[in-house]
């Protein structure tokens, strides 16, 4: 484990942030518009998202770089902007964080499938190394590989991120199988720990996919096979489509009822993913501080 991560969690669970995509949509992102491009076109609105999380108590915030790899950006004709978008994303979050929070840069999936040979492992490695180098140039505190549905892709991305020398955490989505405890590719939490640990990550965990109640057994199973820090960011329940809009029904009050159990299960970093916002983070913080 990286000394920086060990020092960060030594005082107890660390409050992270909530969703970014939902917040950017609320600020005017249009259909078929690239969220990450806002680092260049609307940096003030991106900074507002980050700053509001810091104001809500987040000790760690992410960056608006989730899809800032050549494959995702390429869908929007922005493949030549990988470096610029990643660097600006980190700079924006660092400005919002100031001395109040740490910045963990986000690296999400490529949108390509190894299984169907959309892309090779070497192709993915090059793409993630390109993104990680740009991120490192802007000097965040760490990198989070997140929302990965393919354990092989997560391993490749984590290894690329580790080459920067920055602390790296890697997270998968567990929402498949009868018990909603497997990745889309059928991997278990225990398998994720084994593979990601071998890649040298400084922490690992889960995000997205389902609500907080389902994260408790996943966290517990991970903790039973690793001493590495665990990063947990559940959704505000499962999404519903209402009048063409995506709606999350879980309230902040309902969400935080499960935070003590998640911490008891071994979570070291706690925040929210899709459907969560600043109210959730504020309430999670109150719960963590009352322990």
C-alpha positions in Angstrom: 0.0 0.0 0.0 1.2 3.5 -0.9 2.3 5.5 2.2 0.0 8.4 1.1 -3.1 6.2 1.1 -2.1 4.6 4.4 -1.8 8.0 6.0 -5.1 9.3 4.5 -7.1 6.5 6.0 -5.4 6.1 9.3 -7.9 8.3 11.1 -10.9 6.3 9.9 -13.2 6.1 6.8 -12.6 8.9 4.3 -15.6 10.8 2.7 -15.3 10.9 -1.1 -17.7 12.6 -3.5 -20.9 11.8 -5.4 -21.9 11.6 -9.0 -20.4 13.8 -11.7 -22.3 12.9 -14.8 -25.7 13.7 -13.1 -24.4 17.0 -11.9 -23.0 18.0 -15.3 -26.3 17.1 -17.0 -28.1 19.4 -14.5 -25.8 22.2 -15.6 -26.8 21.9 -19.2 -24.9 19.0 -20.9 -26.8 18.2 -24.1 -27.5 14.8 -25.5 -24.6 13.5 -27.6 -22.3 16.1 -26.0 -19.1 14.8 -24.4 -19.1 15.5 -20.7 -15.3 15.6 -20.5 -15.1 18.3 -23.2 -16.6 20.6 -20.7 -13.1 20.8 -19.1 -12.3 23.0 -22.1 -15.6 24.6 -22.9 -17.2 25.1 -19.5 -14.5 24.8 -16.9 -16.4 27.1 -14.5 -19.4 24.7 -14.4 -17.1 21.7 -13.9 -15.4 23.5 -11.1 -18.7 24.3 -9.5 -19.5 20.5 -9.3 -16.1 19.8 -7.6 -16.4 22.8 -5.3 -19.9 21.9 -4.1 -18.6 18.5 -3.1 -15.7 20.0 -1.2 -18.2 22.4 0.5 -20.3 19.4 1.4 -17.4 17.8 3.2 -15.7 15.6 0.6 -12.1 14.9 1.6 -11.4 13.3 -1.8 -12.9 14.5 -5.0 -12.6 13.0 -8.5 -12.0 14.7 -11.9 -14.1 15.1 -14.9 -11.9 12.7 -16.9 -13.9 9.5 -16.7 -14.1 9.1 -20.4 -10.9 10.9 -21.4 -9.3 8.1 -23.2 -8.8 8.0 -27.0 -11.6 5.6 -27.6 -14.4 7.4 -25.8 -13.2 10.8 -26.9 -12.9 9.5 -30.4 -16.7 9.1 -30.6 -16.9 12.8 -30.3 -14.1 13.7 -32.7 -11.8 14.5 -29.7 -9.2 11.8 -29.8 -6.5 14.4 -30.4 -7.5 16.2 -27.2 -6.6 13.4 -24.7 -3.7 15.2 -23.1 -5.4 18.6 -23.0 -8.7 17.3 -21.5 -7.1 15.2 -18.8 -4.7 18.0 -17.7 -7.5 20.5 -17.5 -9.7 18.1 -15.6 -7.1 17.6 -12.9 -6.3 21.3 -12.8 -10.0 22.2 -12.3 -10.5 19.8 -9.4 -7.2 20.9 -7.8 -8.4 24.5 -7.9 -11.7 23.6 -6.3 -10.1 21.4 -3.7 -7.5 23.9 -2.5 -6.1 22.7 0.8 -9.5 21.2 1.8 -9.5 18.0 -0.2 -7.4 15.6 -2.2 -7.8 15.0 -5.9 -8.0 11.5 -7.3 -8.1 11.5 -11.1 -10.8 9.3 -12.7 -10.0 6.7 -15.4 -13.1 4.9 -16.8 -13.6 2.1 -19.3 -12.8 2.4 -23.0 -16.2 1.3 -24.2 -14.5 -1.5 -26.2 -14.8 -5.2 -25.6 -11.8 -7.5 -25.4 -14.1 -10.5 -25.5 -15.5 -9.6 -28.9 -12.1 -8.5 -30.2 -13.2 -4.9 -30.6 -9.7 -4.1 -29.3 -6.5 -5.9 -28.2 -4.8 -5.8 -24.8 -2.0 -3.9 -26.4 -4.4 -1.3 -27.8 -6.0 -0.8 -24.4 -2.6 -0.6 -22.7 -1.5 2.2 -25.1 -4.7 4.1 -24.6 -4.6 3.9 -20.8 -0.9 4.7 -20.7 -1.6 7.8 -22.8 -4.3 9.0 -20.5 -2.4 8.2 -17.3 0.7 10.1 -18.6 -1.5 13.2 -19.2 -3.1 12.9 -15.8 0.3 12.6 -14.1 1.5 15.7 -15.8 -1.1 17.7 -13.9 0.0 16.0 -10.5 -3.2 14.8 -8.8 -2.8 12.9 -5.5 -3.9 9.6 -6.9 -5.7 7.8 -9.8 -8.9 5.9 -9.5 -9.7 3.3 -12.2 -13.5 3.1 -11.9 -16.7 1.6 -13.2 -14.9 -1.3 -14.9 -17.1 -4.2 -16.0 -14.2 -6.3 -17.4 -11.6 -7.4 -14.9 -9.0 -7.8 -17.7 -9.6 -4.2 -18.7 -9.4 -3.0 -15.1 -6.1 -4.8 -14.7 -4.6 -3.2 -17.9 -5.8 0.3 -16.8 -4.5 -0.2 -13.3 -1.1 -1.3 -14.6 -0.9 1.7 -16.9 -1.8 4.0 -14.1 0.8 2.4 -11.8 3.5 3.4 -14.3 3.1 7.0 -13.3 4.2 6.4 -9.7 1.0 7.8 -8.3 -1.1 5.8 -5.9 -3.8 3.8 -7.8 -7.1 2.4 -6.7 -9.2 0.2 -9.0 -13.0 -0.5 -8.9 -15.4 -2.7 -10.6 -19.1 -2.8 -11.2 -20.8 -5.8 -9.5 -24.4 -6.0 -10.6 -24.7 -9.3 -12.5 -25.6 -12.9 -11.6 -28.4 -14.2 -9.4 -27.0 -12.4 -6.4 -25.9 -9.3 -8.2 -22.5 -10.0 -6.9 -20.5 -10.6 -10.1 -19.2 -8.4 -12.9 -20.7 -8.4 -16.3 -18.0 -10.9 -17.2 -18.9 -13.2 -14.3 -16.0 -12.3 -12.0 -16.5 -12.4 -8.2 -15.3 -9.9 -5.6 -12.7 -12.4 -4.5 -11.4 -12.8 -8.1 -11.2 -9.1 -8.5 -9.1 -8.8 -5.3 -6.7 -11.5 -6.6 -6.2 -10.0 -10.0 -6.0 -6.3 -9.0 -3.7 -7.0 -6.1 -1.3 -8.7 -8.5 -1.4 -5.6 -10.6 0.0 -3.7 -7.6 -3.0 -1.5 -6.8 -2.9 0.5 -3.6 -6.6 0.0 -3.0 -9.6 -1.5 -4.7 -13.4 -1.7 -4.5 -16.7 -1.2 -6.2 -18.8 1.6 -7.6 -22.0 2.0 -9.6 -24.3 -0.9 -10.6 -26.6 -1.0 -7.6 -27.7 0.6 -4.4 -25.8 0.7 -1.1 -27.5 -2.3 0.5 -26.0 -4.6 -2.1 -22.5 -3.2 -1.6 -22.3 -4.4 2.0 -21.8 -8.1 1.2 -19.5 -7.3 -1.7 -17.3 -5.1 0.6 -17.3 -7.8 3.3 -16.2 -10.5 0.9 -13.4 -8.2 -0.4 -12.3 -7.5 3.2 -12.2 -11.2 4.0 -9.4 -11.7 1.4 -7.4 -8.4 1.5 -6.0 -5.9 3.9 -5.8 -3.3 1.1 -8.0 -0.1 1.5 -11.5 -0.6 0.1 -13.3 2.1 -2.0 -17.1 2.0 -2.1 -19.3 4.3 -4.1 -22.9 2.9 -4.5 -25.6 4.3 -6.6 -28.7 5.9 -5.1 -30.6 2.7 -5.8 -31.5 1.4 -9.3 -32.5 3.9 -12.0 -36.0 4.2 -13.4 -37.1 5.9 -16.6 -39.9 8.5 -15.9 -41.1 10.7 -18.8 -37.9 10.1 -20.7 -35.7 11.0 -17.7 -33.5 8.8 -15.5 -34.7 8.9 -11.9 -33.1 7.5 -8.7 -35.6 7.0 -5.9 -33.3 6.4 -3.0 -33.1 9.5 -0.8 -30.1 10.6 1.2 -31.7 9.7 4.4 -32.4 6.1 3.1 -28.9 5.8 1.7 -27.1 6.8 4.9 -28.9 4.2 7.0 -26.6 1.6 5.5 -23.3 3.6 5.8 -22.5 2.2 9.3 -22.9 -1.4 8.0 -20.7 -0.6 5.0 -18.0 0.7 7.2 -18.4 -2.3 9.5 -17.9 -4.5 6.4 -14.5 -2.8 5.8 -14.9 0.3 3.7 -12.1 2.8 4.0 -13.5 5.3 1.4 -17.2 6.0 1.2 -19.1 8.1 -1.3 -21.8 7.8 -3.9 -22.1 7.2 -7.6 -25.0 7.7 -10.0 -28.0 9.6 -8.5 -26.1 10.9 -5.5 -25.3 14.5 -5.0 -24.1 17.0 -2.4 -26.9 16.3 0.0 -25.9 12.6 0.1 -22.3 13.6 0.7 -23.2 15.9 3.5 -25.4 13.2 5.2 -22.7 10.5 4.8 -20.2 12.9 6.4 -22.5 13.4 9.4 -22.9 9.7 9.8 -19.1 9.0 9.6 -18.4 11.8 12.1 -20.9 10.4 14.6 -19.1 7.1 14.8 
